[in-house]
Amino acid sequence: MYEKNKPGSYLYFGLLFESCSAMRFTFICWILLLSSCSHSQSATAPSRVICGDERMDELIPLLKNKNVAVLVNQTAMVGQTHLIDTLLSQGVRIKKIFAPEHGYRGNSDAGAELKDGVDSKTGLPVVSLYGAKKKPGADDLKGIDVVVFDIQDVGTRFYTFISTLHYLMEACAENNKEVMVLDRPNPNGWYVDGPVLQAGFQSFVGVDPIPVVHGLTVGEYAQMVNGEHWLGEEKKCKLSIIPCLNYTHQTRYSLPVKPSPNLPNDVAIYLYPSLCFFEGTDISVGRGTDFPFQVIGSPNISSKNFSFTPESKAGATSPPHLGKECHGLDLRNADMKVPGIQLHYLIEMMKEYKDKKTFFLPNNFFDKLAGNSQLRNQLLDDKTAQEIKDSWGEELNAYKAKRKDYLLYPDFKE
């Protein structure tokens, strides 16, 4: 008789078989579990946003045998290659480059007047649309069939690239040319806020009656310009759009290339709608530092412990308060989950400022940024942030309803 559990016994071999079977079963279960988890993660993980300029299968056939101009800056990248080089490699006949604020390469100071020239890499003529000339003339568009627009916006009325797009559409409507927008996500496209531009306050930092934070991609904005007849009742631009893929207005999109010299990261882009108002005041927004649009301060504030001193830097060669110590707030750790314009920064800086009468610059630039004179007067009258926002309500709600007619992507939830 075989002894229990000894090698060679029937029970031993039975237990050994059961043990191996159990191990195999456990192993198979782990494989199935890992496969299930991996499949589940791939099913729920968000797909990469694909910008319009990456969709070459859609784009190239539309440009075949056409004379093309491009309105681009340094953000027009297809992977690691600039759009111009990509299109030329595909045999597209590019005849001209139009350059916006900060230039074709995107390294000029804000407000610096740019001159026409020649692109050193391609030999193509470059026409500046910033400075004395804001839109192409008939001679600039002669022989051109379509102008391709590929510039990253940050979703605010006073960011001048959408003003340039408006004027481009106006010129093309007047000269029977097509505008093709290669759409890009809006990093501040997950909410709408701010006063709507009022008649009489139009400027290059505010062309159309939209709020400060408009909640549109450039493609959607172009559709609104056409649809609302903002080019004029008798003008309509021939418009085509290559939309993004896998984008919605709930997407929090991090820009792969900084859109201008003084918006170097996600924090600056998030704070920009709230801090740009300070460009019409004596308060520095950190131009000439390593953290522009992430700090605020002035030599005329002494009650704050944080300080910085603006210096001459690329993209800000003559910043406000150059070489002067500014006291204020360090906002580099701002909570970027909070939607909306943060008016408490303006209210706090005004409260700490030595003389309210000199807080606003005498050139009325603040009113151009706000799109009205009401905001400045409300701040001088010590209105609360909520009182100010309530005053925007009616026009803002009307804009939101209008905006929905031009959306190309699923909207955010309010």
Backbone torsions as a table, in degrees:
resi	resn	phi	psi	omega
1	MET	NA	135.8	179.8
2	TYR	-78.0	138.2	178.4
3	GLU	-77.2	146.4	-176.9
4	LYS	-59.1	130.7	172.4
5	ASN	69.3	7.4	178.3
6	LYS	-84.1	151.1	177.5
7	PRO	-55.3	134.5	-179.4
8	GLY	98.4	-16.8	178.8
9	SER	-77.1	152.3	177.0
10	TYR	-59.2	-40.0	-179.1
11	LEU	-65.9	-37.2	178.9
12	TYR	-61.2	-48.6	-178.8
13	PHE	-66.3	-34.9	176.7
14	GLY	-63.9	-45.0	178.2
15	LEU	-64.3	-39.5	178.9
16	LEU	-62.9	-42.1	178.6
17	PHE	-63.4	-43.5	179.5
18	GLU	-62.9	-41.2	-179.8
19	SER	-63.0	-44.5	179.2
20	CYS	-64.9	-41.7	179.1
21	SER	-61.9	-42.0	178.7
22	ALA	-63.1	-40.0	179.0
23	MET	-65.4	-41.6	178.7
24	ARG	-63.9	-41.7	179.9
25	PHE	-62.0	-45.0	179.4
26	THR	-62.5	-42.2	-179.6
27	PHE	-62.9	-43.7	179.6
28	ILE	-63.7	-40.0	178.5
29	CYS	-60.8	-42.3	179.0
30	TRP	-63.6	-41.5	178.7
31	ILE	-60.8	-45.9	-180.0
32	LEU	-64.0	-40.1	-179.8
33	LEU	-64.4	-46.4	179.8
34	LEU	-63.8	-40.1	177.9
35	SER	-62.8	-41.3	179.5
36	SER	-64.2	-44.7	179.5
37	CYS	-62.5	-44.0	-179.6
38	SER	-63.1	-42.8	179.4
39	HIS	-65.2	-39.7	-179.7
40	SER	-65.1	-42.1	-179.8
41	GLN	-65.3	-41.3	-179.3
42	SER	-68.1	-28.1	-179.4
43	ALA	-74.9	-30.3	-175.3
44	THR	-101.7	-18.3	-178.1
45	ALA	-66.3	137.2	-179.2
46	PRO	-66.7	139.0	178.1
47	SER	-76.0	153.4	179.5
48	ARG	-65.4	136.3	175.2
49	VAL	-69.2	130.7	178.2
50	ILE	-110.0	118.4	-178.7
51	CYS	-76.0	161.3	-178.1
52	GLY	-56.7	-37.8	-175.9
53	ASP	-74.3	-9.3	175.4
54	GLU	-84.8	-12.0	-173.9
55	ARG	-90.1	65.8	-174.3
56	MET	-62.9	-32.6	179.2
57	ASP	-62.0	-31.1	176.9
58	GLU	-83.4	-38.1	-170.1
59	LEU	-77.2	-49.6	-171.8
60	ILE	-59.4	-44.6	178.7
61	PRO	-61.0	-30.2	-179.6
62	LEU	-74.2	-21.1	-178.5
63	LEU	-101.9	-4.2	-176.6
64	LYS	-60.7	132.3	176.6
65	ASN	64.0	20.4	177.0
66	LYS	-112.2	150.1	171.9
67	ASN	-86.7	122.9	-167.3
68	VAL	-117.5	137.7	165.1
69	ALA	-113.1	154.5	178.7
70	VAL	-127.0	140.6	171.8
71	LEU	-113.9	105.3	-168.6
72	VAL	-142.8	167.0	165.9
73	ASN	-141.3	-159.4	-174.0
74	GLN	-68.4	-13.4	-179.3
75	THR	-81.2	-10.0	-176.5
76	ALA	-80.1	67.1	-178.2
77	MET	-107.7	132.9	172.5
78	VAL	-105.9	94.3	-170.1
79	GLY	68.5	-119.3	179.6
80	GLN	-101.4	7.3	-175.1
81	THR	-119.8	137.4	179.0
82	HIS	-66.5	148.6	-178.1
83	LEU	-54.4	-41.8	-178.4
84	ILE	-59.0	-47.8	179.8
85	ASP	-65.0	-36.5	179.4
86	THR	-65.1	-46.5	-179.2
87	LEU	-66.3	-42.4	178.2
88	LEU	-60.5	-38.9	179.6
89	SER	-67.3	-20.9	178.6
90	GLN	-94.4	7.1	176.5
91	GLY	83.6	12.8	178.4
92	VAL	-73.1	137.5	-176.3
93	ARG	-88.2	84.3	176.2
94	ILE	-82.6	127.5	-176.5
95	LYS	-109.6	-21.0	-172.1
96	LYS	-160.5	149.9	175.0
97	ILE	-116.2	127.8	170.8
98	PHE	-101.2	136.3	-175.3
99	ALA	-117.2	133.4	-179.8
100	PRO	-92.0	-167.3	174.6
101	GLU	-54.6	145.0	-176.6
102	HIS	75.9	-6.0	173.3
103	GLY	89.0	170.0	-179.1
104	TYR	-63.2	-35.2	179.0
105	ARG	-91.1	-10.1	172.6
106	GLY	77.0	26.2	-176.0
107	ASN	-119.7	10.5	-179.5
108	SER	-87.6	156.5	178.5
109	ASP	-62.4	152.6	171.8
110	ALA	-61.9	130.5	178.1
111	GLY	84.0	-6.6	-179.3
112	ALA	-71.7	132.6	179.5
113	GLU	-74.7	131.9	-177.0
114	LEU	-107.1	148.5	-178.4
115	LYS	-108.9	155.2	174.6
116	ASP	-65.4	158.6	-179.7
117	GLY	-170.8	-154.0	-179.8
118	VAL	-133.0	134.8	176.7
119	ASP	-71.9	122.2	-173.7
120	SER	-65.5	-27.6	-176.7
121	LYS	-80.2	-41.7	-173.3
122	THR	-107.3	-17.3	-175.8
123	GLY	78.0	7.8	-179.6
124	LEU	-78.1	144.1	176.7
125	PRO	-68.1	141.1	179.4
126	VAL	-115.4	125.7	178.6
127	VAL	-112.7	121.4	-180.0
128	SER	-78.0	134.3	174.0
129	LEU	-114.4	33.0	175.4
130	TYR	-139.9	131.4	-175.6
131	GLY	119.4	-130.2	-177.7
132	ALA	-67.7	-33.5	-177.4
133	LYS	-110.3	118.3	-177.3
134	LYS	-98.5	-18.2	-178.8
135	LYS	-140.7	153.9	180.0
136	PRO	-65.4	146.8	173.4
137	GLY	-93.0	176.5	179.8
138	ALA	-59.3	-38.4	179.2
139	ASP	-66.1	-36.6	179.2
140	ASP	-64.6	-30.8	-176.0
141	LEU	-98.3	-1.1	-178.3
142	LYS	-61.9	128.7	179.0
143	GLY	82.0	-2.0	179.9
144	ILE	-94.7	136.1	177.2
145	ASP	-94.3	-39.5	-175.1
146	VAL	-147.5	141.0	174.6
147	VAL	-109.4	121.1	-179.7
148	VAL	-92.3	124.8	179.6
149	PHE	-106.5	120.7	177.5
150	ASP	-142.2	88.7	-179.9
151	ILE	-137.9	136.1	177.7
152	GLN	-77.9	124.2	176.1
153	ASP	-98.6	166.5	175.5
154	VAL	-120.5	9.4	167.9
155	GLY	87.1	20.0	178.2
156	THR	-122.7	150.0	-178.4
157	ARG	-62.6	-35.0	-174.6
158	PHE	-89.4	4.6	172.5
159	TYR	-84.8	113.9	-156.8
160	THR	-72.6	-5.8	-178.3
161	PHE	-65.7	-31.8	177.1
162	ILE	-75.1	-26.4	172.5
163	SER	-65.1	-42.2	177.5
164	THR	-62.6	-39.7	176.9
165	LEU	-62.8	-42.5	177.4
166	HIS	-57.4	-49.3	-177.9
167	TYR	-67.1	-34.3	175.2
168	LEU	-62.6	-45.4	179.2
169	MET	-62.3	-38.4	178.6
170	GLU	-62.8	-46.0	-179.9
171	ALA	-64.7	-40.9	-178.7
172	CYS	-70.6	-33.5	174.9
173	ALA	-64.2	-39.6	-179.0
174	GLU	-70.6	-26.2	-175.0
175	ASN	-115.0	14.4	175.5
176	ASN	55.9	48.9	176.5
177	LYS	-115.8	156.7	179.7
178	GLU	-93.6	142.1	169.6
179	VAL	-109.9	128.4	176.7
180	MET	-115.5	116.4	180.0
181	VAL	-95.7	122.9	171.2
182	LEU	-92.0	104.3	-166.5
183	ASP	-73.6	152.9	178.5
184	ARG	-137.0	153.7	178.1
185	PRO	-63.9	156.2	175.4
186	ASN	-103.9	113.2	-177.9
187	PRO	-66.1	-18.8	173.6
188	ASN	-112.7	29.5	-175.8
189	GLY	-88.0	10.3	-175.4
190	TRP	-98.7	10.5	173.3
191	TYR	-162.7	167.7	176.0
192	VAL	-129.6	135.0	-177.6
193	ASP	-164.0	161.8	173.7
194	GLY	104.6	167.1	177.0
195	PRO	-70.7	145.7	175.8
196	VAL	-82.9	137.5	180.0
197	LEU	-56.0	128.6	179.2
198	GLN	-95.4	152.7	176.1
199	ALA	-57.4	139.2	-179.1
200	GLY	95.6	-8.0	-179.1
201	PHE	-116.4	18.6	178.7
202	GLN	-68.2	142.0	175.9
203	SER	-162.0	-175.6	179.7
204	PHE	-70.0	-18.2	174.4
205	VAL	-95.9	16.1	176.8
206	GLY	-178.6	96.5	-175.6
207	VAL	-97.8	-42.9	-171.3
208	ASP	-113.7	158.2	-176.5
209	PRO	-77.4	72.5	177.5
210	ILE	-124.2	159.3	178.0
211	PRO	-73.8	170.7	-179.0
212	VAL	-56.9	-47.5	176.1
213	VAL	-106.3	106.6	-166.5
214	HIS	-92.2	-16.2	175.5
215	GLY	67.6	30.5	-178.7
216	LEU	-127.1	149.0	163.9
217	THR	-78.3	169.4	179.8
218	VAL	-65.1	-31.9	176.6
219	GLY	-65.7	-43.3	177.8
220	GLU	-65.9	-40.2	177.9
221	TYR	-61.5	-43.3	179.5
222	ALA	-61.1	-39.3	176.4
223	GLN	-62.8	-38.3	179.7
224	MET	-68.5	-40.7	177.9
225	VAL	-57.3	-45.5	177.9
226	ASN	-67.3	-49.8	-173.0
227	GLY	-66.3	-31.8	-178.9
228	GLU	-93.7	4.8	177.4
229	HIS	59.6	37.6	179.4
230	TRP	-75.8	-9.4	173.3
231	LEU	-83.8	-10.8	-174.4
232	GLY	124.5	149.4	-175.3
233	GLU	-58.3	-33.9	-176.5
234	GLU	-97.1	3.7	-176.0
235	LYS	-113.3	136.5	172.9
236	LYS	-147.8	131.2	-177.2
237	CYS	-87.7	136.5	171.5
238	LYS	-69.4	116.8	-167.6
239	LEU	-128.0	133.9	169.7
240	SER	-131.0	149.0	-175.8
241	ILE	-132.7	130.9	169.5
242	ILE	-99.2	103.8	-173.2
243	PRO	-76.3	164.1	172.7
244	CYS	-73.0	160.6	171.0
245	LEU	-113.0	147.0	175.8
246	ASN	65.5	26.7	178.7
247	TYR	-115.3	140.8	169.0
248	THR	-135.3	169.1	178.9
249	HIS	-77.2	3.7	169.9
250	GLN	-96.0	-8.0	-178.4
251	THR	-70.6	128.5	172.9
252	ARG	-95.6	102.6	-170.2
253	TYR	-100.0	126.2	177.6
254	SER	-96.8	124.6	-173.3
255	LEU	-73.7	131.0	179.2
256	PRO	-75.3	-23.0	178.7
257	VAL	-129.6	133.9	-179.2
258	LYS	-64.3	133.5	-171.5
259	PRO	-74.7	-20.5	175.4
260	SER	-159.6	164.1	-171.3
261	PRO	-57.6	-30.4	-174.6
262	ASN	-104.8	15.8	170.7
263	LEU	-123.3	77.1	-168.9
264	PRO	-83.2	-13.0	-174.1
265	ASN	-156.7	179.3	-176.2
266	ASP	-63.7	-36.3	-178.9
267	VAL	-63.9	-46.4	179.5
268	ALA	-61.5	-41.6	-179.5
269	ILE	-66.3	-39.2	177.4
270	TYR	-65.4	-40.7	-177.0
271	LEU	-79.4	-20.0	-173.5
272	TYR	-52.1	-45.2	-179.8
273	PRO	-60.1	-29.2	-179.9
274	SER	-87.0	-34.7	-172.3
275	LEU	-91.4	-20.3	-176.2
276	CYS	-63.4	-25.1	175.6
277	PHE	-55.5	-32.1	-178.2
278	PHE	-65.6	-16.3	177.3
279	GLU	-65.4	-15.8	175.4
280	GLY	-99.9	17.4	-179.0
281	THR	-130.8	-176.2	177.5
282	ASP	-82.9	-0.6	-177.3
283	ILE	-85.6	131.1	175.3
284	SER	-80.9	142.2	174.8
285	VAL	-102.3	18.7	176.0
286	GLY	89.6	11.1	171.5
287	ARG	-59.8	138.5	-176.8
288	GLY	85.9	12.8	172.3
289	THR	-123.7	179.6	176.8
290	ASP	-84.6	1.9	-177.9
291	PHE	-139.6	58.0	178.4
292	PRO	-63.3	147.2	-178.3
293	PHE	56.6	29.4	173.1
294	GLN	-132.6	-2.0	176.4
295	VAL	-140.7	157.4	173.7
296	ILE	-140.2	144.5	179.8
297	GLY	178.8	171.2	-179.1
298	SER	-155.1	151.7	171.9
299	PRO	-63.5	-17.5	-178.3
300	ASN	-92.9	17.1	171.2
301	ILE	-123.7	128.6	-177.0
302	SER	-121.2	-4.0	-171.5
303	SER	-89.9	-2.1	-178.0
304	LYS	-106.5	141.9	-177.7
305	ASN	-78.4	-31.0	-178.7
306	PHE	-74.9	138.8	179.2
307	SER	-144.0	158.5	175.4
308	PHE	-152.5	158.9	-179.0
309	THR	-127.7	110.2	179.5
310	PRO	-62.6	139.1	177.0
311	GLU	-125.2	167.0	176.5
312	SER	-77.2	119.9	-178.7
313	LYS	-136.0	163.8	175.4
314	ALA	-58.7	129.6	-177.1
315	GLY	87.7	-9.4	177.7
316	ALA	-154.9	67.5	-174.8
317	THR	-74.9	-24.8	177.8
318	SER	-134.4	67.1	-175.6
319	PRO	-72.0	157.5	174.4
320	PRO	-56.4	140.5	179.1
321	HIS	60.0	38.3	178.1
322	LEU	-53.6	125.5	176.6
323	GLY	74.9	5.3	-179.2
324	LYS	-107.8	140.5	178.6
325	GLU	-74.6	124.5	-179.1
326	CYS	-110.0	134.1	177.7
327	HIS	-107.6	138.3	-178.5
328	GLY	179.9	-132.7	-172.7
329	LEU	-122.2	139.5	173.1
330	ASP	-99.1	115.0	-173.9
331	LEU	-111.2	18.6	-174.9
332	ARG	-67.2	-16.7	177.2
333	ASN	-108.5	30.0	-179.2
334	ALA	-61.0	145.9	177.5
335	ASP	-77.5	105.6	-174.1
336	MET	-82.6	5.8	178.1
337	LYS	-88.7	-10.6	-176.2
338	VAL	-87.6	117.2	179.1
339	PRO	-79.6	159.2	172.9
340	GLY	102.5	157.1	175.3
341	ILE	-71.6	130.0	-177.0
342	GLN	-94.9	91.8	-176.9
343	LEU	-71.6	-17.5	-176.9
344	HIS	-64.7	-21.6	175.1
345	TYR	-65.2	-46.3	177.6
346	LEU	-61.7	-46.0	-177.5
347	ILE	-62.8	-43.0	-179.0
348	GLU	-67.2	-43.0	-179.3
349	MET	-66.3	-37.8	176.5
350	MET	-63.8	-40.1	-179.6
351	LYS	-64.2	-36.3	-177.2
352	GLU	-87.0	-12.5	-175.2
353	TYR	-74.3	146.5	-172.4
354	LYS	-67.3	-39.2	-175.2
355	ASP	-141.6	109.2	-177.8
356	LYS	-57.5	-29.9	-175.5
357	LYS	-65.1	-25.6	-178.9
358	THR	-108.8	8.4	-179.9
359	PHE	-65.3	-44.7	-179.9
360	PHE	-89.2	138.2	178.6
361	LEU	-65.8	145.6	-175.5
362	PRO	-71.4	-7.3	-177.7
363	ASN	-85.6	3.3	179.1
364	ASN	62.9	21.8	178.6
365	PHE	-64.3	-30.1	178.0
366	PHE	-58.9	-42.5	-179.3
367	ASP	-66.0	-34.9	177.1
368	LYS	-65.9	-40.2	178.2
369	LEU	-66.3	-41.9	179.9
370	ALA	-72.8	-29.0	-175.7
371	GLY	82.2	14.6	177.7
372	ASN	-168.7	172.8	173.5
373	SER	-99.7	-7.6	-175.5
374	GLN	-64.4	-42.5	-177.3
375	LEU	-61.1	-44.8	178.8
376	ARG	-59.6	-45.5	-179.7
377	ASN	-66.2	-35.7	177.7
378	GLN	-64.4	-39.9	178.0
379	LEU	-67.1	-40.8	177.7
380	LEU	-65.5	-28.6	179.6
381	ASP	-88.9	9.2	176.7
382	ASP	61.2	35.6	174.0
383	LYS	-69.2	149.0	177.2
384	THR	-77.2	163.9	178.2
385	ALA	-59.3	-40.6	-179.3
386	GLN	-67.8	-39.4	177.1
387	GLU	-61.8	-40.0	179.6
388	ILE	-66.6	-45.7	-178.9
389	LYS	-65.4	-35.5	177.9
390	ASP	-61.2	-32.6	-178.8
391	SER	-70.1	-16.8	178.2
392	TRP	-85.8	-13.5	-164.2
393	GLY	-52.2	-52.9	-172.7
394	GLU	-63.3	-50.3	-179.4
395	GLU	-67.8	-34.2	-179.6
396	LEU	-68.0	-40.1	177.6
397	ASN	-65.6	-38.5	177.9
398	ALA	-64.3	-41.3	177.6
399	TYR	-64.0	-43.9	-178.5
400	LYS	-59.2	-40.0	179.0
401	ALA	-66.3	-40.3	179.4
402	LYS	-67.7	-40.0	-177.4
403	ARG	-57.1	-36.7	-175.2
404	LYS	-61.1	-24.3	-179.5
405	ASP	-70.8	-14.8	-172.5
406	TYR	-117.8	7.5	-177.2
407	LEU	-74.0	138.4	175.4
408	LEU	-102.1	-11.8	-172.4
409	TYR	-132.2	155.8	176.3
410	PRO	-55.2	140.4	-172.7
411	ASP	-86.4	164.2	172.4
412	PHE	-73.8	162.7	178.2
413	LYS	-97.7	127.3	179.9
414	GLU	-85.9	NA	NA
